[in-house]
Amino acid sequence: MSTIATAQPLGRQTLDIGLVFKQGWHLFVKDIGPLIIGALIVGALSIVTLGILAGPLSAGLYGMVVKRVRDGQQATVGDVFGQMNRFWSFFAAALVLGLLIGLASLTIIGGILLATIWLYVFPLMVDRGMGLGEAMSTSYQMVKQAGFWEHLALVIVFVVLTSLANGWLAILATPFLVALVAAGYYVAAGRDDELQRAAV
């Protein structure tokens, strides 16, 4: 376990969904250009590499938001490649989560439930340097402590937004959802003060 991981609070009492959307929007707008271009790069290279780069590059998108919130620095397009030094960790994360959630999605409800409890796996791996197993366990604990039903409602909203997005909206949907998940992660961890500083 990293020293960063042990230094941070695990969770809060209940998740404020309104605050998540408010802060997620602020994070999205703050770095809207790099996030959109980064999401296009992720989409294009994921297709070209048959999904091999999807995990590491998606982690790079989360890295952009973490850079803004934790480090107080503006994101750049190049940050989308910022997690390539942990290529195999994020490749494995995308593969394992994709397979498990995908298989569970055959029951629809099962997929949504797994997506809910593992919502913060990528933010935890990026922000705290956790391995996959530790991130999956910690994400579950955060969701449970900060309100499972609130997180379930949040994930359902994500599913609806994704299903409705098409055309230009689809281009905006991915980076916006990354910003929302990251905001949820910080709110659930009780690190609202970092979000407030990032929004200034």
Secondary structure as UniProt FT lines:
FT   HELIX           3..7
FT   HELIX           17..30
FT   HELIX           32..48
FT   TURN            49..53
FT   HELIX           54..69
FT   HELIX           77..81
FT   TURN            82..83
FT   HELIX           84..86
FT   HELIX           87..104
FT   HELIX           105..107
FT   HELIX           109..117
FT   TURN            118..120
FT   HELIX           121..128
FT   HELIX           132..164
FT   HELIX           168..188
FT   TURN            189..190
FT   HELIX           192..199
//
